[in-house]
Amino acid sequence: MQLPFTVDEFFGVFRAYNEALWPIQAVLIGLALAAIALVLKPRRWTSVGISSILVFLWAWLAVVYHIVFFARINPLAYVFSAVSLVGTLIFVWQGMVRHRLRFAWVGGSRALVGVGLIVFALVLYPLWSWCGGHAYPHMPTFGLPCPTTIFTIGLLAFLVPPYPRSPFIVPVLWCLVGTQAAFLLGVHQDLGLVVAGTAGIVLLTRSKTSSVSARVVSRNSL
């Protein structure tokens, strides 16, 4: 596949973004930690709180990264921005308007998947970037598409069923798109998108499962 930009230009976008917007990266990680805290210790407004964080992250991708920075080297950035905005609107509709996204620590295999993806997105992804020769500021930091996608699917693993399928559509789609960077651009940490995408598809197909512990449901409603 012929790309409209070089590898150096691709990593140059990360450098421009990171240098121009520091310390926003720390703020975005803070939002991620806040979402994790809400999963572990839910409140009455937990679902709206986590949905609001996801809305902000995907809107950030759409407007700040894709349009302001990535569009400089790739005209498809406007398409990616539109897709990210669709994801944003889904989280607004399902999580903030209809209140259909309920998050809680559910234990079991889903918790392992969620924790694994979140740890990968926030910790292992930047470490892999650094070990692969792409140290800061030439690395995709949290808040950029691939680590944010992995983190999002990790959070969605804590949805209390039954839940809608639509929140998975854009993150899974981005897993398919972003995985290409692992092979075409040498961003090998993006191979984590394969695992995240697979997990997202499994969670999507099980979205209508209604068997959930009464203890979890009652705890989430406090």
C-alpha positions in Angstrom: 0.0 0.0 0.0 1.4 3.4 -1.0 1.1 5.9 1.8 0.8 9.7 1.1 3.5 10.4 3.6 6.9 9.1 4.7 7.7 7.3 8.0 9.7 10.4 9.1 6.7 12.7 8.4 4.5 10.3 10.4 6.6 10.5 13.5 7.1 14.2 12.9 3.4 14.7 13.5 3.8 13.1 16.9 6.7 15.4 17.7 4.8 18.5 16.6 1.7 17.5 18.6 3.6 16.6 21.8 5.8 19.7 21.7 2.9 22.1 20.9 0.5 20.7 23.5 2.6 19.7 26.5 1.4 19.2 29.3 -2.0 18.1 27.9 -0.7 14.6 27.8 -0.6 14.5 31.6 -4.2 15.9 31.7 -5.4 13.1 29.4 -3.8 10.5 31.5 -5.4 12.0 34.5 -8.8 11.6 32.8 -8.0 8.0 32.1 -7.1 7.4 35.8 -10.4 9.1 36.8 -12.3 6.8 34.6 -10.6 3.8 36.2 -11.3 5.1 39.7 -15.0 5.4 38.8 -15.1 1.8 37.6 -13.5 0.6 40.9 -15.6 2.7 43.1 -18.8 3.6 41.3 -21.1 6.4 42.3 -24.6 7.4 41.1 -23.1 9.5 38.3 -20.3 6.9 37.4 -21.8 6.0 34.0 -22.3 9.6 32.9 -18.8 10.5 34.3 -17.0 7.7 32.3 -19.1 8.4 29.2 -18.1 12.1 29.4 -14.5 11.2 29.6 -14.8 8.9 26.5 -16.7 11.7 24.7 -13.8 14.1 25.4 -11.1 11.7 24.3 -12.8 10.9 21.0 -13.7 14.5 20.3 -10.0 15.3 21.0 -8.9 12.8 18.5 -11.4 14.1 15.9 -10.6 17.8 16.2 -7.2 18.3 17.7 -5.1 15.3 16.4 -6.7 14.5 13.0 -7.7 17.9 11.8 -5.1 20.2 13.4 -2.0 17.9 13.1 -2.5 14.7 11.0 -4.3 16.5 8.1 -1.0 18.2 7.4 0.4 15.0 5.8 -2.7 12.9 5.1 -5.9 14.1 3.5 -7.7 11.0 4.8 -7.4 12.6 8.3 -10.7 14.4 7.6 -12.3 11.0 7.1 -10.7 9.7 10.3 -11.9 12.8 12.1 -15.5 12.2 10.9 -15.4 8.6 12.1 -14.1 9.7 15.4 -16.9 12.2 15.7 -19.4 9.4 15.1 -17.8 7.6 18.0 -18.1 10.7 20.1 -21.8 11.1 19.3 -22.4 7.5 20.1 -21.0 7.9 23.6 -23.0 11.1 24.0 -26.2 9.4 23.0 -25.8 6.0 24.7 -24.0 7.2 27.8 -25.1 10.7 28.6 -28.6 11.0 27.0 -30.0 7.4 27.3 -27.9 6.3 30.2 -27.5 2.8 28.8 -23.8 2.5 29.6 -23.3 1.2 33.1 -19.8 0.5 34.3 -18.7 -1.6 37.3 -16.0 -4.0 38.3 -17.5 -7.4 37.3 -14.6 -9.7 37.9 -13.8 -12.9 35.9 -12.4 -13.0 32.4 -13.9 -9.7 31.3 -12.1 -7.9 34.2 -8.8 -9.5 33.1 -9.3 -8.4 29.6 -10.2 -4.9 30.7 -7.2 -4.5 33.1 -4.9 -6.0 30.5 -5.9 -3.6 27.7 -5.9 -0.6 30.1 -2.4 -1.4 31.4 -1.1 -1.9 27.9 -2.5 1.4 26.7 -1.2 3.5 29.6 2.0 1.7 30.5 3.2 -1.0 28.1 2.5 1.0 24.9 4.8 4.0 25.7 7.4 1.6 27.1 7.3 -0.4 23.8 7.6 2.8 21.9 10.6 3.9 23.8 12.3 0.4 23.5 11.5 0.5 19.8 13.5 3.7 19.3 10.7 6.2 19.3 11.2 8.1 22.5 9.3 11.1 23.5 8.4 13.4 21.7 8.4 11.1 18.7 5.9 8.7 20.2 2.1 8.4 20.0 1.2 9.4 23.6 -2.1 8.7 25.3 -4.8 10.7 23.7 -3.7 9.8 20.2 -5.7 7.2 18.2 -4.1 3.8 18.9 -3.5 3.9 22.7 -6.8 5.7 23.2 -8.6 3.0 21.2 -7.1 0.2 23.3 -7.9 2.0 26.5 -11.5 2.6 25.3 -12.1 -1.1 24.6 -10.5 -1.9 28.0 -13.1 0.4 29.7 -15.9 -1.1 27.7 -15.0 -4.5 29.1 -16.5 -3.2 32.4 -19.9 -2.5 30.9 -22.7 -4.2 32.8 -24.8 -6.2 30.4 -27.1 -5.9 28.7 -25.5 -3.0 26.9 -25.8 -1.5 23.3 -23.5 -2.7 20.6 -23.0 0.7 19.0 -20.2 2.0 21.3 -17.9 -0.8 20.0 -18.3 0.0 16.3 -15.8 2.9 16.0 -13.1 1.5 18.3 -13.2 -1.9 16.6 -13.1 -0.2 13.2 -10.1 1.8 14.3 -8.4 -1.4 15.4 -8.6 -2.6 11.8 -7.2 0.7 10.4 -4.6 1.3 13.0 -3.1 -2.2 12.9 -1.7 -1.3 9.4 0.8 1.1 11.2 2.4 -1.9 12.8 3.4 -3.3 9.4 3.7 -0.3 7.1 5.2 2.2 9.5 7.1 0.1 12.1 4.8 1.0 15.0 5.0 -2.5 16.4 3.2 -1.6 19.6 0.1 -1.1 17.5 -0.1 -4.9 17.3 -2.0 -4.5 20.6 -4.9 -3.3 18.4 -5.3 -6.9 17.2 -6.0 -8.1 20.7 -8.1 -5.1 21.5 -10.1 -5.5 18.3 -10.7 -9.2 19.0 -11.8 -8.4 22.5 -14.1 -5.7 21.2 -15.8 -8.1 18.7 -16.3 -10.7 21.4 -17.8 -8.1 23.8 -20.0 -6.8 21.0 -21.4 -10.2 20.3 -22.2 -10.7 24.0 -23.8 -7.4 24.5 -27.2 -8.8 25.1 -26.2 -11.2 27.9 -28.3 -10.4 30.9 -26.8 -12.6 33.5 -25.0 -10.4 35.9 -24.4 -10.5 39.6 -27.1 -8.8 41.7 -24.4 -7.5 43.9 -22.7 -5.7 41.0 -26.0 -4.2 39.8 -26.9 -2.9 43.3 -23.4 -1.6 43.9 -23.5 0.3 40.6 -26.8 1.9 41.5 -25.5 3.4 44.8 
